[in-house]
Amino acid sequence: MADRCLLYYITDRTQFPGDAKTRRRSLLAKVTDAVNAGVDYIQLREKDLSGRELETLARDALAIVRDNSAHISANPELRTRKDLSNAEPSSAEPATRLLINSRTDVALATGADGVHLRSDDMSPSDVRAIWNSCGAGARVPGPVIAVSCHRVEETFRAASDQAGIAVFAPVFEKNMTPGVGLAALHRACEAKIPVLALGGVTLENAASCLQAGAAGVAAIRLFQENKIEDVVRALRSL
């Protein structure tokens, strides 16, 4: 079982009520809550937005991540009081990393911490080459590259191709889509990168994912439909 459950919040502002502006405000408020609660990664996954709209949203989200992470790092008592993490606070890097879904160009333009790649996107090694050729590596060490994986062999391919994280899904049945199950998750976790469980993960079954070898969990609704501080505290206590 992982020493510390990594938490990966995937955004979807369309799940919030209200008009477009209200949903956008709700999403940024949830990003703020996620950073304050100590979520490790936020994947900005707003697939319906144009490149320009996504870039604008990413800049606003990144400002929240940077400002709030810096505040938490500069005030260790906040981390202790909220029981956010067992890790020592550091002013050298943000506690939360913002990843842009699929759009490496937007990640580079905004100075985000990395990208999340679909299984049919360009390879992680290509992303790293582009990142370094643009000089972004000097500004944002890394980058963090997460890859969606749906079969066990895909996690090993992601690891060999310089990905930093594999997001393995769906583990459990969700919306009538059968899950691959904990046995497959266990095999996937033999890859030499952190593997996060996604798909039907709840507070009730998250422990079984960690017992199967997952480094943490990824989710949309688990974070968006609940008080995120309570979710983080429950998952970090497993």
Sine and cosine of phi, psi and omega as CSV:
sin_phi,cos_phi,sin_psi,cos_psi,sin_omega,cos_omega
0.00,0.00,0.60,-0.80,-0.01,-1.00
-0.89,0.46,0.58,-0.82,0.03,-1.00
-0.92,0.40,-0.55,0.83,-0.04,-1.00
-0.59,-0.81,0.85,-0.53,-0.07,-1.00
-0.94,0.35,0.90,-0.43,0.08,-1.00
-0.97,0.26,0.65,-0.76,-0.07,-1.00
-0.86,-0.51,0.73,-0.68,-0.18,-0.98
-0.72,-0.69,0.98,-0.20,-0.04,-1.00
-1.00,-0.01,0.83,-0.55,0.03,-1.00
-0.97,-0.24,0.84,-0.54,-0.11,-0.99
-1.00,0.09,0.47,-0.88,0.13,-0.99
-0.39,-0.92,1.00,-0.03,-0.09,-1.00
-0.93,0.38,-0.32,0.95,0.00,-1.00
-0.92,0.39,-0.27,0.96,0.03,-1.00
-0.99,0.14,-0.21,0.98,0.03,-1.00
-0.99,0.10,0.51,-0.86,0.03,-1.00
-0.97,0.23,0.29,-0.96,0.10,-1.00
0.97,-0.23,-0.06,-1.00,0.00,-1.00
-0.99,0.16,-0.05,-1.00,-0.11,-0.99
-0.86,0.52,-0.69,0.72,-0.03,-1.00
-0.92,0.39,-0.64,0.77,0.00,-1.00
-0.91,0.42,-0.68,0.74,0.02,-1.00
-0.90,0.45,-0.63,0.78,0.02,-1.00
-0.90,0.44,-0.69,0.72,0.04,-1.00
-0.89,0.46,-0.65,0.76,0.00,-1.00
-0.90,0.44,-0.64,0.77,0.02,-1.00
-0.90,0.44,-0.73,0.69,-0.01,-1.00
-0.91,0.41,-0.54,0.84,0.08,-1.00
-0.92,0.40,-0.63,0.78,0.04,-1.00
-0.93,0.37,-0.60,0.80,0.09,-1.00
-0.87,0.50,-0.69,0.72,0.05,-1.00
-0.86,0.51,-0.72,0.70,0.02,-1.00
-0.88,0.47,-0.64,0.77,-0.02,-1.00
-0.90,0.44,-0.68,0.73,0.02,-1.00
-0.90,0.43,-0.73,0.69,-0.01,-1.00
-0.89,0.45,-0.49,0.87,-0.01,-1.00
-0.99,0.11,-0.20,0.98,0.06,-1.00
1.00,-0.04,0.39,0.92,0.10,-1.00
-0.88,0.47,0.67,-0.74,-0.10,-0.99
-0.97,0.23,-0.66,0.75,-0.07,-1.00
-0.70,-0.72,0.63,-0.77,0.15,-0.99
-0.85,-0.53,0.86,-0.51,0.06,-1.00
-0.99,-0.14,0.92,-0.39,0.02,-1.00
-0.98,0.18,0.98,-0.21,-0.17,-0.99
-0.88,-0.47,0.90,0.44,-0.02,-1.00
-0.96,-0.27,0.98,0.19,-0.21,-0.98
-0.94,0.35,-0.31,0.95,-0.04,-1.00
-1.00,0.10,-0.16,0.99,-0.07,-1.00
-0.99,0.15,0.51,-0.86,0.14,-0.99
-0.94,0.34,0.23,-0.97,0.02,-1.00
-0.85,0.53,-0.68,0.74,-0.01,-1.00
-0.92,0.40,-0.68,0.73,0.02,-1.00
-0.90,0.43,-0.66,0.75,0.01,-1.00
-0.91,0.43,-0.63,0.78,0.02,-1.00
-0.89,0.45,-0.67,0.74,0.02,-1.00
-0.89,0.45,-0.71,0.70,0.02,-1.00
-0.90,0.44,-0.66,0.75,-0.01,-1.00
-0.89,0.46,-0.65,0.76,0.02,-1.00
-0.89,0.45,-0.66,0.75,0.01,-1.00
-0.92,0.39,-0.67,0.74,0.01,-1.00
-0.92,0.40,-0.65,0.76,-0.02,-1.00
-0.91,0.40,-0.59,0.81,0.06,-1.00
-0.88,0.48,-0.65,0.76,0.04,-1.00
-0.90,0.43,-0.72,0.69,-0.01,-1.00
-0.86,0.50,-0.74,0.68,-0.04,-1.00
-0.91,0.41,-0.74,0.67,-0.06,-1.00
-0.91,0.42,-0.73,0.68,-0.07,-1.00
-0.96,0.28,-0.59,0.81,0.05,-1.00
-0.91,0.42,-0.65,0.76,0.02,-1.00
-0.90,0.45,-0.63,0.77,0.00,-1.00
-0.90,0.43,-0.68,0.73,0.00,-1.00
-0.92,0.39,-0.69,0.73,-0.01,-1.00
-0.89,0.45,-0.57,0.83,-0.02,-1.00
-0.98,0.18,-0.18,0.98,-0.04,-1.00
-0.76,-0.65,0.99,0.15,-0.05,-1.00
-0.82,0.57,-0.46,0.89,-0.01,-1.00
-0.91,0.42,-0.46,0.89,0.05,-1.00
-0.92,0.40,-0.68,0.73,0.01,-1.00
-0.90,0.44,-0.67,0.74,-0.01,-1.00
-0.92,0.40,-0.70,0.72,-0.06,-1.00
-0.91,0.42,-0.63,0.77,-0.03,-1.00
-0.99,0.11,-0.13,0.99,-0.05,-1.00
0.81,0.58,0.75,0.66,-0.12,-0.99
-0.98,0.19,-0.56,0.83,-0.16,-0.99
-0.25,-0.97,0.46,-0.89,0.11,-0.99
-1.00,0.08,-0.17,0.99,-0.04,-1.00
-0.97,0.24,0.48,-0.88,0.06,-1.00
-0.96,0.29,0.69,-0.72,0.05,-1.00
-0.88,0.47,0.55,-0.84,0.02,-1.00
-0.66,-0.76,0.71,-0.70,0.04,-1.00
-1.00,0.07,-0.07,1.00,-0.07,-1.00
-0.98,0.18,-0.41,0.91,-0.04,-1.00
-0.52,-0.85,0.45,-0.89,-0.03,-1.00
-0.94,0.35,0.51,-0.86,0.04,-1.00
-0.94,0.33,-0.50,0.87,0.00,-1.00
-0.91,-0.43,0.67,-0.74,0.01,-1.00
-0.94,-0.33,0.71,-0.70,0.02,-1.00
-0.99,-0.17,0.84,-0.55,0.03,-1.00
-0.91,-0.41,0.64,-0.77,0.01,-1.00
-0.99,-0.14,0.74,-0.67,-0.03,-1.00
-0.94,0.33,0.91,-0.42,0.20,-0.98
0.95,0.31,-0.55,0.84,-0.16,-0.99
-1.00,-0.01,1.00,0.01,0.05,-1.00
-0.89,0.46,-0.57,0.82,0.00,-1.00
-0.89,0.46,-0.65,0.76,0.02,-1.00
-0.93,0.36,-0.64,0.77,0.04,-1.00
-0.87,0.49,-0.67,0.74,0.01,-1.00
-0.93,0.38,-0.67,0.74,-0.05,-1.00
-0.91,0.41,-0.54,0.84,-0.08,-1.00
-0.99,-0.10,-0.24,0.97,-0.07,-1.00
0.98,0.19,0.46,0.89,0.05,-1.00
-0.91,0.41,0.18,-0.98,-0.09,-1.00
-0.99,0.15,-0.24,0.97,-0.01,-1.00
0.23,-0.97,-0.30,-0.95,-0.07,-1.00
-0.68,-0.73,0.39,-0.92,0.20,-0.98
-0.93,-0.36,0.82,-0.58,-0.06,-1.00
-0.97,-0.25,0.68,-0.73,0.18,-0.98
-0.93,0.37,0.25,-0.97,0.00,-1.00
-0.91,0.41,-0.37,0.93,-0.01,-1.00
-0.97,-0.25,0.22,0.98,0.05,-1.00
-0.98,0.19,0.01,-1.00,0.13,-0.99
-0.87,0.49,0.33,-0.94,-0.09,-1.00
-0.96,0.27,0.43,-0.90,0.07,-1.00
-0.85,0.53,-0.61,0.80,0.00,-1.00
-0.91,0.42,-0.59,0.81,0.06,-1.00
-0.91,0.40,-0.65,0.76,0.04,-1.00
-0.88,0.48,-0.69,0.72,0.00,-1.00
-0.89,0.46,-0.64,0.77,0.00,-1.00
-0.90,0.44,-0.70,0.72,0.03,-1.00
-0.89,0.45,-0.70,0.71,-0.02,-1.00
-0.84,0.54,-0.75,0.66,-0.05,-1.00
-0.95,0.32,-0.56,0.83,0.00,-1.00
-0.93,0.38,-0.42,0.91,0.03,-1.00
-1.00,0.04,-0.03,1.00,0.00,-1.00
0.98,0.19,0.14,0.99,-0.04,-1.00
-0.94,0.34,-0.42,0.91,-0.01,-1.00
-0.87,0.49,-0.47,0.88,0.02,-1.00
-0.95,0.30,-0.50,0.87,-0.01,-1.00
-1.00,0.04,-0.67,0.74,-0.07,-1.00
-0.80,-0.60,1.00,-0.07,0.00,-1.00
-0.82,0.57,0.63,-0.78,-0.04,-1.00
0.77,-0.64,-0.93,-0.38,-0.18,0.98
-0.96,0.27,0.16,-0.99,0.16,-0.99
-0.98,0.22,0.83,-0.55,0.03,-1.00
-0.83,-0.55,0.91,-0.41,0.08,-1.00
-0.97,-0.24,0.54,-0.84,-0.05,-1.00
-0.75,-0.66,0.72,-0.69,0.11,-0.99
-0.96,0.29,0.77,-0.64,0.01,-1.00
-0.77,-0.64,0.72,-0.70,-0.03,-1.00
-0.88,-0.48,-0.15,0.99,0.06,-1.00
-0.73,-0.68,0.45,-0.89,-0.06,-1.00
-0.83,0.56,-0.70,0.71,-0.06,-1.00
-0.90,0.44,-0.42,0.91,0.00,-1.00
-0.93,0.37,-0.52,0.85,0.02,-1.00
-0.93,0.37,-0.62,0.79,0.03,-1.00
-0.93,0.36,-0.60,0.80,0.04,-1.00
-0.91,0.41,-0.66,0.75,0.02,-1.00
-0.88,0.48,-0.67,0.74,0.00,-1.00
-0.90,0.43,-0.67,0.74,-0.02,-1.00
-0.95,0.30,-0.33,0.94,-0.04,-1.00
-0.98,-0.21,0.40,0.91,0.17,-0.99
0.97,0.26,0.38,0.92,0.17,-0.99
-0.95,0.31,0.41,-0.91,0.03,-1.00
-0.98,-0.19,-0.43,0.91,-0.05,-1.00
-0.57,-0.82,0.64,-0.77,0.17,-0.99
-0.93,-0.36,0.77,-0.64,0.07,-1.00
-0.96,-0.27,0.95,-0.31,-0.19,-0.98
-0.99,-0.16,0.84,-0.54,-0.11,-0.99
-0.40,-0.91,0.35,-0.94,-0.14,0.99
-1.00,0.03,0.70,-0.72,0.00,-1.00
-0.98,0.22,-0.71,0.71,-0.02,-1.00
-0.91,-0.41,0.34,-0.94,0.03,-1.00
-0.88,0.48,0.67,-0.74,-0.01,-1.00
-0.46,-0.89,0.78,-0.63,0.01,-1.00
0.80,0.60,0.69,0.72,0.04,-1.00
0.94,0.34,0.11,0.99,0.08,-1.00
-1.00,-0.09,0.86,-0.50,-0.04,-1.00
-0.91,0.41,0.60,-0.80,0.04,-1.00
-1.00,0.08,0.32,-0.95,0.00,-1.00
-0.98,0.20,-0.34,0.94,0.08,-1.00
1.00,-0.06,0.24,-0.97,-0.07,-1.00
-0.96,0.29,-0.49,0.87,0.02,-1.00
-0.90,0.43,-0.67,0.74,0.04,-1.00
-0.92,0.40,-0.64,0.77,0.05,-1.00
-0.86,0.50,-0.68,0.74,0.00,-1.00
-0.87,0.49,-0.68,0.73,0.02,-1.00
-0.92,0.39,-0.64,0.77,0.01,-1.00
-0.89,0.46,-0.56,0.83,-0.05,-1.00
-0.96,0.29,-0.04,1.00,0.10,-1.00
-0.98,0.21,-0.20,0.98,0.09,-1.00
-0.90,0.44,0.44,-0.90,-0.13,-0.99
-1.00,0.01,0.60,0.80,0.16,-0.99
-0.66,-0.75,0.35,-0.94,0.06,-1.00
-0.88,0.48,0.72,-0.70,0.04,-1.00
-0.91,-0.42,0.81,-0.58,0.01,-1.00
-0.96,-0.27,0.65,-0.76,0.00,-1.00
-1.00,0.04,0.75,-0.67,0.00,-1.00
-0.70,-0.72,0.55,-0.84,0.11,-0.99
0.96,-0.27,0.99,-0.14,0.02,-1.00
0.96,0.29,0.28,0.96,-0.01,-1.00
-0.98,0.22,0.75,-0.67,0.01,-1.00
-0.78,-0.63,0.11,-0.99,0.08,-1.00
-0.90,0.44,-0.44,0.90,-0.04,-1.00
-0.98,0.21,-0.55,0.83,-0.07,-1.00
-0.95,-0.32,0.00,1.00,-0.04,-1.00
-0.88,0.48,-0.60,0.80,-0.02,-1.00
-0.88,0.48,-0.59,0.80,0.00,-1.00
-0.92,0.40,-0.50,0.87,0.07,-1.00
-0.93,0.37,-0.68,0.74,0.02,-1.00
-0.92,0.40,-0.62,0.79,0.04,-1.00
-0.91,0.41,-0.47,0.88,0.04,-1.00
-0.98,0.22,-0.15,0.99,0.06,-1.00
0.90,-0.43,-0.05,1.00,-0.01,-1.00
-0.89,0.45,0.59,-0.80,0.04,-1.00
-0.99,0.16,-0.22,0.98,-0.02,-1.00
0.13,-0.99,-0.24,-0.97,-0.05,-1.00
-0.76,-0.65,0.49,-0.87,0.09,-1.00
-0.85,-0.53,0.55,-0.83,-0.05,-1.00
-0.24,-0.97,0.38,-0.93,0.17,-0.99
-0.98,-0.22,-0.94,0.33,-0.14,-0.99
-0.90,0.44,-0.58,0.81,-0.02,-1.00
-0.82,0.57,-0.60,0.80,0.01,-1.00
-1.00,0.02,-0.64,0.77,-0.11,-0.99
-0.97,0.22,-0.48,0.88,-0.10,-0.99
-0.99,-0.14,0.05,1.00,-0.02,-1.00
-0.74,-0.67,0.22,-0.98,0.11,-0.99
-0.94,0.34,0.91,-0.41,-0.22,-0.97
-0.91,0.42,-0.52,0.85,0.03,-1.00
-0.90,0.44,-0.63,0.78,0.03,-1.00
-0.93,0.38,-0.63,0.78,0.02,-1.00
-0.90,0.44,-0.71,0.70,0.00,-1.00
-0.88,0.47,-0.70,0.71,-0.02,-1.00
-0.89,0.46,-0.66,0.75,0.00,-1.00
-0.92,0.40,-0.69,0.73,-0.03,-1.00
-0.94,0.34,-0.58,0.82,0.00,-1.00
-0.97,0.25,-0.21,0.98,0.02,-1.00
-1.00,0.00,-0.09,1.00,-0.04,-1.00
-0.94,0.34,0.00,0.00,0.00,0.00
